[in-house]
Structures are given as C-alpha cells and as structure tokens.
Amino acid sequence: MRYLIIFSLLFLASCSTTVSVDSQTVYPYKYNAPSADKAELKTMVIASVNYSQESPSYLRYEEKNVDAVAADYLAQQGYQILTGNQFDTAWSAAIDKHGEYYDPYSATFRRDRFNLILSETLENLKQTHDIDGIIFTDLLVRKVNFTYSQPHYASWDGVKRKPRLKGGNGVPRDFNWAKTFRASSVSVTIFRWDKEFVFNSVGGIEMIDNLNMKTGTPKATRHTNLLDDEDMILEGIQLALHPFVPMQNYPGE
C-alpha cells in the first residue's frame, strides 16, 4: 500500500505542529551588556519598519500581531512600551526631510540614509516622549528540512516543529524528506536612543509551508493562516530576546 495508514491519535501526535525548543540551533546572540542597564532602558518603542531588508509581503501582513505579542511580553517584564503612532510620525518626518532609503523596484537599500533617518527619529522621540531605546522586530524566512526518522522535525533558530499536512491520509513511504520547506523567524535588534547598539538575536516561530497532499505528488505550498498561533509567536519572541530578557528554561543552557 502506497500510503501509511495512521490512526487518528497517532497521526495528530506525529504530524501536527507543536511548540518545542531545540538547543542545537539557538541563534548566537550579540549582546552589549554594559549598554543594556534596565534602569537606562525603561521606556522603549517598537519600530514599525525592519532594520534589515523588507519581509516578504505574506509576512508583512502579520507584523502588527507579532509586535503586539512582543509589547505585551516586554510590559510583563517591567518595560514601558509606547503604543500609538509616535514612531510612525517621527519616522515619516525624517523621510520627508532626507528621502526614501529603499527602492522596491530595484530592491536597493541605502543603509547610510536609513541610519540618518533612524538617528533623527530617535532624537525626536527622545525629546518628545523621553524614550530610552528602540526595538526592531524583523520577520525572516528560513529554509529548513525535516528529519527522516519519525517524528519528523524541522529545527531552526532554537525551535523544532512537525510538518503541517494538508489533505490526504498519510505521507507516502517513498516521500523524499530532504525537500526544502520555508519557516519563519523573528529577528530582534535593540538600540539605545543615542543609537548605541545593545542587542541582536533571532527566534524561530512556525512553518510557513504545508506538506500539501492534495497535489498528487506531495509538495510544499504556503499555509494560508500564518502566525495565528500566539504560543509560537511568544516562544519566538522569548528566544529572540534572551538574554536581554532572560527566558525561563532557555534551550541553550
């Protein structure tokens, strides 16, 4: 028989997506500890733009949800996170003055102009809202593979996830688990208001692709409801903020 027949409970246990950390793939964070005194970084703002290149469009739609989870988590740790359009107002004013830093048609990113806009935005926010720092939360795409042995896991940036199956009654015995799938991660970068670097790390979130069984030959197709699991988002945020905000049971320790 071509397909493995798996009873419902075993099927769910082996093929559903679960929250699980992975100590072998934690991201090598960069931490300027002397600049991260909590007394000096009490009030911060989460940027509505990326520090690096733009995220793919299918992830950009989910950025506000990720930022909301990050803001709530940081507030629980005693930080004051500005809400509202304070950042957007200051950022737009700086762009009007210095010009756009990214051309989507040529995919040209001008880091020099971005840094100038960032510096002026931070000075503005310091004067008007007395912020101490800024947090960038960039959504990234990772290429991953699942293990051959059951349960099949893909591991990246401190997490491991089981495949998302779409349709069908099981995976063909001869399926090539070496195929590449897409997964999402969140990169967190923190600067003080004077633009001194504080912290950068990355935490894995979830699989972007399904293992689509409806296509005859199983293949990777993008999941329709991305980043709708707050537990996975929170886990990614916690991983990406450690040790700036220590994560309980951090997998690398």
N, C-alpha and C positions, 0 to 999 in steps of 0.2 A: 504494500500500500504506500502511495507516494507521500501522504501526509501523516504526520504523527497525530494520533488521536489522544487528546489530553483532557481528562476530566476537568470540570469547570473550576474546582477549587485549586487544583494543581496548575491549571492554565493561568489563573489570575495570579497565583503566587510567583510563577516563573516569568511571566511576560508583562505584567502591569508595571507602571512606573512607580518607583518608591523613592523615599528620601533616605539617602545613605551617604556618609562621608567616606573619603578614601585618602589614607595617609601617604600613599605613594605618589600622588600627583598634586600635592598642595603647591601653590604658586610661591616662588621665592620673593617674598615681600621686601620692599625697601622702606626703611623707617629711620627718619631723622629725629630720634628720641629727644634730644635737647630742645628741639623746636616744638614739641608736642605737649608741653605742660598744659594740663587740663584747665588750670587757672587762667591761662592765656588764650585758650581756645574754647571759650564757653558759648559764645554766640556765633553761629555759622549759617551759611546759606548754601543750598544745593543748586548748582548751575543747571539750567535747562538746555545747555549745549554740551557737546562732547569735548573732551580735552584733546582727543586724537581725531581720526577721521570719522565722518558720519557713519552711523549704524545703518544697516540695510533698512529699507522702508518698512518691511514687515515687522521689524523690531522697534522702529521709531514710534509706532503707534502705541507701544506698551511702556514707553519711558516714564510717563507720569505715574503709572501704577508702581513701578519699581522705586521711583523717588519717594512715593508716599510711604512705602514699607520701610525704606531707609530712614526717612524722617521720624517715623514712629519709633523705630528701634533706637535711634540716637537720643530721642527725647526720653525714652525709658532709662537711658544710661546717664541722664543728667545734663545733656546738652540742650541749648535753646536753638531751635532751627526756625529761621524766618519762613513764614508762609506768605503766599501772595505773589505779586508780580514785581517785587523790589529788584530782583536780579534782572528780569527782562527789561525793565525800564532803563536801568543803568547801562546794560549791555547794548541796547538799541541806540542810546545816545552816543555811546563810544563808536559804534559802527557808522552812524551818520557823520561823525567827525573824521574818521580815518578810512572808511570804505570797507567793503566786504573782504573777508580773509579766505573765503572758499568759493571756487567756481565749479558748480556741479556739472557743467558741460564738458570741461576739460579735466575735472577731478583734481584741480590744482589747489593745494592747501598752503597758504602763506603763513608759516609759523611766526615770522617776525611781526607781521601785522596782528596776528592773533594775540601774541604776547603784549603788544602795545594796547590793544583793546582790553585785555584782561587786567593789565596794570591800572588803567584808568577806571575800569569798572570797580575794582577793589578799593581804590582810593575814594571813589564816590560813595560806595556802600559803607565804608568806614566813617566817613563824615556824616552821612545821613542816617545810618542805622547802627553805627558803632559795632560792626561785625568784627569778629576775630579771625575768621578764616572762611574758605570756600571748599566745597566738595563737588568733584565731578564724578558722575556715575555713567560710564560708557558701557553700552551693551555690545558684546562681541560675539562673533561666530567662530566656533571651533570645529575642526574636522576630527571625528572620532571613529573608532572601530569597536565592535563588540567582541567579547571573548568567545572562543569556540566552544568551551565547556559550559554546561548548564550549572547555575542560572547564568544566562548571557548578560554580561555587564559591559557598559562603556564607561571609562574613567577619564576624568579631566578636571583640572583646577580644583582638586580637593573633594570631588563628589564622584559617585558611581550611580548609574541609572540603568534600569532594564529597558528593553525596547518597547516602543508603543506599537502595538499591532492594530492594523486597520483592516477589518474583514477577515474572512477565512476561518478555518477550524484549527489551524496549526501551521507550523513552519515546515517546509519541505525538508526531508532528511538530507538532501544534497545541497541545501542552501549554502552559498559562499559567505560566511560570516566575516570575511576580510573586506567586504564592501564598506565604503566610507559613508558616514552619516554626518549631518550637521547638528551641533549642540550650541546652547547659549551660555554665556558667562557675563558677569558684571565686573568691570574694572573700576576701582575706587582710587581717585587721586585727590590729595588734600594739600592745599597751600594756606599759609597764613595770609593775613590781609596785606602784608608787605611783600607778598609773592615769594616768600621763602618756602622751599619745598619741605613738606612734612612727611608724607606717606603715599605709598602706592602698593596695591596688591589686586588680585583677581580671585573671584569665587565662581564656581560653576553653578548653573541653575537647572536647566532641563534640556531634554532632547527637542530639537526643532523638527526633525523628520520623523514620520511614521515609517514602519515597515509595512508597506501597503500590499495587502494580499489580494486586492481586487483587480490587479493589473495583469493577471495571468502569471507571469514571472514576477515574484516579489521584488519590489524596488523601493527606494527612499522617495517619499513625497512629503511636502511640508504640512505640518499639523495646522489645522485651521484656528484653534483657540490657544494661541501661545501665551505663556506667562500668566495663566489664570489660577495657578496654584500658589497661594501666599506662603505656604510652608517651604516650598522650594525657593521662592524668591528670598525669603528671610534667611534660609540657610546660606544662599549665595552671598547675601549682604554680610552676614556674620563672618563667613570665611574671608571675604574681601576686606573687612575692617580689622581683622586680627593682625597684630597685637595692639593696634591703636585703641581699639575697644576689645579687650580680651574676650574670646569666645569660650564658653564653657565646653569642656571636652573637645578642644581643638584637635583635629586628627593628627597633626604633626608632632604632638607631644606625648 
